[in-house]
Each structure stands twice: as structure tokens, then as C-alpha cells.
Amino acid sequence: MASCGCVEPFLEALDVFLPALQCNEKGDPRSIVHAGVRQFLHRMVVCLDEEIFPCIPVAIRHLVTNCTEPRDLYEFVPLISQMVSKFKGKVAGYLKGVFVSVVTTIWAVLSQQSDPSDSLLIQDLKLLRRAYYQFIASLFNYAATEIIFDQDRETIFRVLLTLIEGTLDCSDTNSQKTCFGVLRKVISTPGMVPKQYEEDMNQFLFKHLIPAAFSAPSKPEFDLNDAQNILVRRRTEERGWRTRWRG
């Protein structure tokens, strides 16, 4: 893009499009505007390099503000994952400040009471939960864990507890496997958890992590013959050995 002289025009276009995210109209108008700007941002992440970094916090804040629809959120979360997968740790400084807004918005939407007969909403919530776990996993896969571990203690361990919840949800084995994989990295990577939280991490291990490693495969709905569940079980076994080794 730089060699073609297209960086400046695209950045100017971003300056025009991003204010549109402040659209306060409820329902379709807001969703249409947000979907259009999200698509444009996906393309800009592909086309541009670090020039896009200053736009990221502004875009994310607008996209999550007053966002209460699971579908809007699960369509938005892959945009952040795309940024992390391309730019890795370089983008961490720009995502740290908006990380709490993103995850607290997701947690709030996932905690809403839902009508069991509303299959569309149930499916949207499931997809949002899966997108959330994939986003957290992307931070570990692309060396951007400081986005989590530079937050305050409450946020760090709230994130870890949501991963524990994911390990115990046998209704989505893909997410279950993702959560076990992330937690295994947390406890097996030296220096990942800040020193001031090491004692808290030890308590987390014995209070939540080890029980989850035994509880998940013991659930009646955990099909030991299912291919995904076999992978989940292997993750729990790997994690159990590492936990015993650390102890």
C-alpha cells in the first residue's frame, strides 16, 4: 500500500467512517452502519500496517459502546482476533486500554437471561461465547498475553475463571478444548503470570483448575468416544501432569 501511495487516502477514509460508529439509532440502522464499518476495518487490517494502530482503540470503543446484541458482538470479536494474529505483540499497547471494555461487554451480554424457546438467541449466545474463547486463545497463540496480564488482579482472574467455565461446558467441545489449551499454557509457561500474583495463581490452581481437570471428563454428557472429547481428555491429562510437576 505504501509503494502505491494509498496509505493516506485509506487513513482519511477511516477518519470519515469511524465517526459513523457513534450512530445512536437502535435496531437495524445501527447494525447496518456497524457491519459496514467492520467490513472496512477487516480490509484495512489486511491492507495497512502499523499506520492503523491509532485508529484501533477509537473503533473498538465505538463498536462495544451500548452493544447489547450477541450477534453484533460475535461478528465484531473476530476483528480483534484478526488484528492480534497479524500484528501480534506489536498491537498490545493499543489493545490494553480497551480490553476491559471489550470483555466486560461480552460478559454482560452472556449473563443476560434468555428465553429457552428462542433458538436464534441461544445460538447467537453460543457463537459469542465461542468467539470470546477464540479471542482469548489468540492472545496466547500470538504472543500478546500482556494485554491480559498487565490488567488489574480482578480482571486477570475473572478472565481465567471464564476459561474454567468453558472447560466445564460439555455442550461445546471445541470451546472446551480451547479453554483447556489456554489454561495449560498459563501454568506451563514460566513467567507468564506476574510475580505479584503467583500466590493467587497457586490458589487458583488448587481451587479451580485441578477440580476442573477431573470434573469435565466425569460429566455424564462427556462422550468418551467422541473425537473432540478425546482431544479434550488428552488436554486435561497433559495439564494434570504439569500441575503435579509444578506442585
Steps between C-alpha positions, in 0.01 A plus 500: 500500500781739586670443163171575323448820694166373635565518874395863548171471305400192700587668830294803395212263419530355851471852643170531313361154583591470867275787621207316337538239776352756739161438340256478791210358301380173647437191292569472128660843429769448765562138396532594133746782570708287737507207257621728218776658707605158637539368145708802406720455810556132416633608161713778648663254742597293195613795286669731750775446754575687820340815357164360611601467867378843622155429352457169685402624849255754355333240277474240777356744755228604256424142398446378857327808645134424569539167320248255644434269206694169503513491120660845473761396753590160355537661157726765653732281712672334196616848397711527817625144454601590144699800629676282755580224250653748254680742729559273803661673798550825307134587542491423873552861608193608306277216620587511871292811558187361335530136610294546816220675306490216250493211747260664747257571215521137389456373857195724549332374182578135579352538849164623368196289573390332177176336399571124459250491214687769304730272300648789300609685813636179655707438188627861493609474863680173429683657205593804710637278778704306245631822339600628845701187579666513157593864561659418836682207338633729225675713765688189613566368150646827370714618794261771616425375851612829656162635390352278773778483756564876511143549625403515868474185712119487486492509119778241460333242721153576366631411154656180635174408675308539173744248350420262786131542416585409140677181605187383679262567211462166322248645254781658294801270484693733266488778759570252777817386324601864439460587868702202619772588250523861621506402867774247430711783352433720802638248747780355284658823371755641747455867584164540328315589820640818666703429814264693725220257407691172539340418834155581358582272207589214734164539672329512160672175402381304800158662538389508136743351249565156646131437584406598142751251357317221683144636475478550125572138391282373787183671378228262368474697174873464433509240220827309535468367145458842335813616311485854641447369851801271464708810421350679800585203724858502372524870583382434856753220539784718372395781729470271798859378460630854471303606805645217709847588373461864606373391841 
